[in-house]
Amino acid sequence: MSIRNSLLNEIEAVQKKMALSDRAFSIGATGNPKFMSRLRKGNVTLASVEAAKKHVTLLKRTPTEEARA
């Protein structure tokens, strides 16, 4: 599985769990509302991929982990 497909699967799982649209996730992760459509096309920068991975990690945090941070 490619890095892009792996990231898409991870993002889509978080989106489903938190009921986030592509646009909402994109803005939260990168500030660019078109990030998800560009990621699906393979037209993104390494910096935006890193930002998306960081955003996924933050969204996966439990309230207990947030309290400790």
N, C-alpha and C positions, 0 to 999 in steps of 0.2 A: 504494500500500500504506500502511496506517495505521501510526502509530508503534507501536501496541500489537502489530499483526501482525508488524512488523519485529523488535521486541524478542522476541516469542515465537519467531520463526524462529531468531534468534541464540541464544537460550537453549536451544532444542531441539537445535541443532547441537552446542553445548557438552555438553549432557547426553548425547547419543549418543556423542560422542568419549570422554567420561570415565566413561560408564556411571553417571550420576547419576539418581536418581529425582526426581520433582517435589518430594517432601518434603525430600530431602537438599539440593537446590538452594535451595529456599525458606528453609530454616533457615540455610544458609550465607550467603545474600544478605541476608535481612531479619530472621532470627530468628523468623519467623512460618511455621509449617509449612503454612499454607493459602494462602500468597502465590500460587503458580502457579494454583491453581483460581480465585482471585479475579482474577488478571490475565486469565485466559481469559474471565471474565464481564465484565471491564471495570470492576471495582470495587476499584481500588487508588489509592493516593495518589501524588503526584509524588515525594515523598521515597522511597517504596519502589521506584518505577521507577528512580530515580537510583541507589539502593543495588544494585538488580539489575544495572544496566548496569556499575557499578563491579566487581561480583563477576564478571561475565562477562569483563571485561578482565583481572582477576587470574587467572582460570582459563585464559585463552588464552595467558598468558605462558609462554615456553619456559624451561627450566632455565638457559640462558645469560643470559636477561634477568633472571631471579631473582638470579643471582650478582652482576650489576651493580647491582641495586637496593639 
